[in-house]
Amino acid sequence: VAAPAPNAINAPVGATGAKGERAPIRPTARTTELGLATEVVRRTDERGSVLVLDGARGSGKTRLVEAISALIADRVFIASGTSREGDPPLALLRRVLESCITRSNNTPLSRDDLRELVGSLSPILDLIAPGVLPDATLARAHELPLATDALVEGAAEIFLRLTGKVGRLTLLIDDSHWMDEVSASCLIRLAHRVGEAPITLIVAGRREGQSVGLRLAALRTPEVAVSTIDLAPLTEEGIERVVCSYLSTASLDRSVVRRIAAMADGTPLGALEVLGAVLDAGVLRPQAGSWQFDSARAAVVELPTGVRALLARCLTALPQA
């Protein structure tokens, strides 16, 4: 006999037990931004474009990038990569190129396809992604110094040539604020040339220092269409959608939503951090197919360290009186 499916009555209380069967991809709080982003991809034809997704920590950038990928996968060839803090030179660009031969939602390129496409640029491809080509010329590749004009221009040219094989190409880059400088230089050069081919360059990251997102957003040239989507703090209605999606419920008492919104920092992650603390403390509990808020318990419960830190960030962000 099969075990009964979890529901609001017999599911465990707490942040893990309350996840339910929420959709893994669609970002409930960012449906407007998702529509804008997919429209940019849809408009990309013979001339490419650049889209910058700008948001704070926890604002939903990664979920939005995943949702964009899921919605456009049957229309364009996707190459993607995520930057990591402390990445060595060319790490991000290597991940993007390697994704061309590994992504399951594309018909992947073969290594022989890549060799034919890059032609005389094979030493540059060998330097960026060693071992991708079947007959890598590593000795020649390592003679190329990093961040030279030859490398930067050659990397951009490789992506332009890819469109001759795959047609419309979308590059999805996440956590661009951690991008290594050599990869950033290559992508900025590509951004200047996307008007030559059907390429959509989508870069998601925090607006920090001299991040590649900031530099791309400042790009001003008549040949390149550059758009920016700001992942602004969520409204109370947006917080409600995030919380209800997490709890797998259609609605929640407005007073509960207001309390969570007041304690969060306006991001989906902040709302879920507060919600997790509320669930773990037993302040919000499943009861008779709905969720019951215990106001008396809420008045005496001590918030976990993570939520206190979140509140501290909110207070720090307030203007001086």
DRENSE-751893 format. One line per field, with one value per residue (C-alpha): residue in three letters; x, y, z. Coordinates in pm, 1 decimal. Each point is the difference from the previous one (the first is absolute). Layout:
BEGIN
residuo	ALA_...
east	X_...
north	Y_...
up	Z_...
This chain:
BEGIN
residuo	VAL_ALA_ALA_PRO_ALA_PRO_ASN_ALA_ILE_ASN_ALA_PRO_VAL_GLY_ALA_THR_GLY_ALA_LYS_GLY_GLU_ARG_ALA_PRO_ILE_ARG_PRO_THR_ALA_ARG_THR_THR_GLU_LEU_GLY_LEU_ALA_THR_GLU_VAL_VAL_ARG_ARG_THR_ASP_GLU_ARG_GLY_SER_VAL_LEU_VAL_LEU_ASP_GLY_ALA_ARG_GLY_SER_GLY_LYS_THR_ARG_LEU_VAL_GLU_ALA_ILE_SER_ALA_LEU_ILE_ALA_ASP_ARG_VAL_PHE_ILE_ALA_SER_GLY_THR_SER_ARG_GLU_GLY_ASP_PRO_PRO_LEU_ALA_LEU_LEU_ARG_ARG_VAL_LEU_GLU_SER_CYS_ILE_THR_ARG_SER_ASN_ASN_THR_PRO_LEU_SER_ARG_ASP_ASP_LEU_ARG_GLU_LEU_VAL_GLY_SER_LEU_SER_PRO_ILE_LEU_ASP_LEU_ILE_ALA_PRO_GLY_VAL_LEU_PRO_ASP_ALA_THR_LEU_ALA_ARG_ALA_HIS_GLU_LEU_PRO_LEU_ALA_THR_ASP_ALA_LEU_VAL_GLU_GLY_ALA_ALA_GLU_ILE_PHE_LEU_ARG_LEU_THR_GLY_LYS_VAL_GLY_ARG_LEU_THR_LEU_LEU_ILE_ASP_ASP_SER_HIS_TRP_MET_ASP_GLU_VAL_SER_ALA_SER_CYS_LEU_ILE_ARG_LEU_ALA_HIS_ARG_VAL_GLY_GLU_ALA_PRO_ILE_THR_LEU_ILE_VAL_ALA_GLY_ARG_ARG_GLU_GLY_GLN_SER_VAL_GLY_LEU_ARG_LEU_ALA_ALA_LEU_ARG_THR_PRO_GLU_VAL_ALA_VAL_SER_THR_ILE_ASP_LEU_ALA_PRO_LEU_THR_GLU_GLU_GLY_ILE_GLU_ARG_VAL_VAL_CYS_SER_TYR_LEU_SER_THR_ALA_SER_LEU_ASP_ARG_SER_VAL_VAL_ARG_ARG_ILE_ALA_ALA_MET_ALA_ASP_GLY_THR_PRO_LEU_GLY_ALA_LEU_GLU_VAL_LEU_GLY_ALA_VAL_LEU_ASP_ALA_GLY_VAL_LEU_ARG_PRO_GLN_ALA_GLY_SER_TRP_GLN_PHE_ASP_SER_ALA_ARG_ALA_ALA_VAL_VAL_GLU_LEU_PRO_THR_GLY_VAL_ARG_ALA_LEU_LEU_ALA_ARG_CYS_LEU_THR_ALA_LEU_PRO_GLN_ALA
east	0.0_141.5_69.4_-241.2_120.1_107.3_-256.7_-53.3_-114.1_268.8_297.8_276.7_-3.7_301.9_174.8_72.9_-334.6_-194.4_143.3_-282.6_-0.7_87.8_123.3_378.2_49.8_-255.5_90.2_-338.4_107.9_165.4_-259.2_13.7_378.8_-20.7_-235.7_228.6_307.0_-158.5_-127.6_359.5_99.2_-303.2_92.7_355.9_14.5_290.3_130.4_82.9_-60.1_123.7_-216.2_125.6_-192.4_93.6_-96.2_114.4_87.4_-300.9_-204.2_-76.8_261.3_91.2_-362.1_-73.9_292.7_-121.1_-352.4_123.5_200.1_-303.1_-227.0_236.0_164.1_-209.7_60.6_372.6_331.9_104.9_350.9_29.8_237.8_9.6_288.9_141.3_179.5_377.5_-21.5_330.0_33.0_-228.7_-194.7_-340.3_67.9_116.3_-327.5_-202.9_186.6_-8.3_-377.4_-28.7_94.6_-171.4_-337.9_-286.5_-270.0_196.5_114.3_360.5_277.2_253.6_367.9_52.2_-268.5_191.6_330.2_-154.8_-163.0_299.8_251.1_309.1_-127.4_58.7_301.9_-225.9_-268.9_268.6_113.2_-350.7_-125.9_287.3_-101.5_-325.5_144.2_87.4_351.0_82.4_308.6_83.8_359.4_-113.7_-282.6_221.6_214.8_-290.1_17.8_-317.4_-224.1_178.9_-200.8_53.5_-156.1_-288.3_-85.4_46.5_-236.3_-267.6_49.4_-47.7_-348.7_-87.1_105.3_-211.1_-314.5_91.5_-54.8_-272.0_-191.9_-139.3_229.8_-74.4_280.9_-129.1_248.0_-78.6_182.7_187.1_123.5_251.7_112.6_373.2_139.0_120.8_-342.0_-157.5_226.2_-94.8_-374.5_15.0_172.6_-270.6_-265.3_143.0_-44.8_-335.5_-156.9_178.6_-184.0_-315.8_151.4_-174.1_244.1_-181.6_208.2_-138.3_181.0_24.6_80.8_338.2_319.7_105.7_-207.1_-45.3_-374.6_60.1_240.7_-243.8_-290.2_210.7_70.6_-118.1_22.9_-266.3_87.9_-84.9_-333.0_66.9_-280.0_10.4_-255.5_24.8_-117.3_-147.2_-114.4_-322.8_-329.1_-213.0_-193.1_324.6_99.2_-340.4_51.7_340.2_-132.8_-314.9_202.0_236.5_-286.2_-197.3_-304.8_-220.0_-24.5_122.2_-132.1_104.2_125.6_247.4_121.2_41.3_207.8_230.0_31.9_89.8_279.7_137.3_223.2_-224.3_163.1_-138.5_291.5_-58.9_-368.1_81.2_262.0_-259.7_-264.5_238.3_59.1_-373.4_-67.2_283.0_-121.8_-352.2_-147.2_-157.4_-146.0_-220.3_-350.3_-305.4_135.8_112.5_272.8_-60.5_202.6_66.6_24.5_63.1_298.0_126.2_20.0_245.9_196.7_367.5_108.9_291.6_337.1_-46.9_-325.3_146.9_282.0_-257.6_-179.0_333.3_63.2_-343.9_64.7_342.9_-157.4_-239.4_91.8_138.9_-263.0
north	0.0_336.0_249.2_293.3_321.8_274.3_269.9_292.8_-235.3_-270.2_189.1_86.4_353.0_211.8_161.1_-334.8_-161.7_298.9_-0.4_-208.4_-50.2_350.3_42.6_-19.7_255.7_277.7_298.0_86.2_346.3_100.7_-76.5_353.3_-11.9_-346.8_131.1_294.0_-222.1_-256.9_282.7_121.5_-351.3_-23.1_326.5_-117.6_-80.3_87.8_257.7_-92.8_175.6_25.7_-37.8_77.1_-141.9_211.9_-95.4_-24.0_-319.8_-230.2_204.9_-303.1_38.8_-368.5_-118.9_255.0_-121.4_-360.3_99.3_188.2_-306.2_-228.4_228.6_58.6_-344.0_-109.4_323.3_71.4_-169.7_71.3_20.6_84.1_41.1_119.8_200.8_-99.2_210.2_-28.4_-146.1_-21.5_179.8_-129.9_-230.1_143.6_-1.7_-362.8_-103.9_176.7_-166.9_-342.0_35.0_4.0_-368.4_-114.3_175.6_-249.2_244.0_78.9_-236.8_25.5_91.3_-272.0_67.3_-38.5_266.4_237.2_-71.9_74.8_319.8_155.3_-82.3_215.9_108.5_-347.0_118.1_253.4_-259.9_-233.7_270.9_78.0_-360.3_-250.1_-340.1_107.5_-53.8_-358.5_97.6_285.0_200.3_89.6_96.5_269.5_106.8_64.5_235.3_248.6_245.0_66.1_297.2_99.6_147.1_-324.4_-207.0_235.9_51.3_-369.5_-105.9_235.7_-133.5_-360.4_81.3_186.1_-302.8_-227.4_166.6_-123.2_-354.2_33.2_307.8_217.6_-17.6_110.2_28.7_-19.1_122.2_-7.9_158.9_234.7_207.4_-282.6_-28.8_-22.7_304.5_-183.0_-157.4_340.7_164.5_-266.2_36.0_379.1_-25.6_-244.6_247.1_260.3_-247.1_-167.7_221.2_-218.8_-322.8_-136.4_-12.6_95.0_57.0_-18.8_86.5_-22.6_134.5_250.0_362.3_8.1_193.5_-35.3_-311.9_-109.9_64.0_367.6_30.5_-165.5_216.1_306.9_-119.5_266.2_-82.6_21.7_-349.6_-171.8_-8.1_-3.9_-50.5_-11.3_-163.4_111.1_-265.9_251.6_-82.3_-199.2_158.3_-155.7_-177.9_-139.8_-126.8_-165.8_-184.3_-127.9_-118.8_-159.5_-179.3_-136.1_-119.7_-136.8_200.1_232.3_270.9_100.0_231.4_355.1_69.3_-288.0_133.5_349.3_-133.7_-194.1_294.9_233.3_-233.5_-87.8_214.8_7.3_-298.9_-351.2_-146.6_239.3_-89.0_-372.2_46.1_169.9_-258.0_-284.0_151.0_42.9_-360.8_-143.7_192.1_-139.7_348.6_-109.4_-351.5_-212.1_-45.5_-148.2_52.7_359.3_187.0_132.5_292.7_-8.0_369.4_-73.8_-220.7_254.1_261.3_-203.8_-202.1_90.3_35.7_-218.8_163.1_0.2_193.0_246.5_61.4_55.4_257.8_167.7_34.5_157.3_250.5_86.1_77.1_254.8_367.6_199.6_196.6
up	0.0_-99.4_275.8_12.4_-160.2_242.5_64.5_233.8_275.3_13.0_-148.3_247.5_137.3_-86.6_-294.3_-168.9_65.4_-126.4_-352.6_-143.6_-375.4_-110.7_-356.9_-23.4_-276.1_-43.4_222.8_150.5_111.5_-328.3_-266.7_-144.4_-30.0_-155.5_-266.7_-78.5_-25.6_-230.6_-219.6_-45.9_-114.8_-228.6_-174.0_-72.5_-369.5_-228.5_247.4_355.7_330.8_358.8_311.2_350.8_299.9_299.2_354.5_359.6_185.6_7.2_-247.8_-217.4_-274.9_-19.5_-1.4_-272.6_-212.3_41.8_-100.5_-307.4_-103.9_40.2_-205.4_-293.2_-21.7_-297.6_-195.0_23.9_69.8_359.5_139.9_368.5_289.7_360.1_143.9_337.3_254.5_-45.7_-350.8_-191.8_-335.6_-275.7_236.2_-90.9_-372.8_21.7_166.2_-268.6_-286.5_166.2_40.3_-379.1_-11.5_321.8_32.9_-8.8_-116.4_-317.0_-268.1_118.9_-238.6_-63.6_54.8_-375.0_-59.7_224.6_-172.0_-338.6_127.3_169.4_-273.8_47.2_343.0_147.2_208.2_170.8_66.0_136.3_238.6_122.4_25.7_-15.2_-128.3_-167.1_-347.7_-96.6_-112.7_238.9_-84.7_358.6_-68.4_-243.1_226.7_301.0_-205.5_7.2_292.8_195.6_-78.0_-319.7_-285.4_-192.6_277.9_69.3_-366.8_-75.9_281.2_-129.8_-352.7_118.9_131.2_-320.6_-202.4_218.7_-132.5_-348.7_129.2_266.1_-116.9_279.1_301.5_357.3_255.2_358.1_260.5_373.2_297.6_-233.1_297.4_61.5_-361.5_-59.3_-178.8_-311.9_-63.7_64.0_-259.2_-257.5_61.6_-14.0_-338.3_-111.0_118.4_-236.3_-287.2_73.7_-266.2_-256.4_87.9_170.6_349.6_324.6_283.8_335.4_306.3_354.1_304.7_281.7_-68.7_171.7_-71.8_-363.4_-68.6_-358.7_34.7_74.5_-291.0_-238.3_120.8_-79.2_-354.7_-244.6_-369.2_-273.5_-122.6_330.6_186.0_375.5_254.6_379.2_227.5_361.1_244.7_241.0_355.5_3.3_93.4_271.1_-275.7_-135.8_344.8_26.4_-330.6_114.6_336.6_-141.7_-268.7_264.5_219.7_-297.6_97.9_-202.6_265.5_343.9_268.0_-88.4_350.4_-35.1_-333.9_145.8_290.5_-234.2_-238.9_288.6_116.8_-344.5_-222.6_-306.4_-168.3_-55.4_196.8_289.7_8.8_5.9_273.8_219.9_-92.5_88.0_344.7_54.6_-100.4_207.6_305.7_-42.0_-45.6_-328.6_-3.7_-227.6_135.2_-170.8_-351.1_57.4_189.3_350.1_139.5_375.6_93.6_369.5_-84.5_-252.4_276.0_207.8_-254.9_-48.9_-358.7_-117.8_-68.2_-377.6_18.8_251.5_-246.9_-273.7_213.5_73.2_-373.8_-43.7_279.5_-139.7_-336.4_153.3_-60.1_290.5_194.4
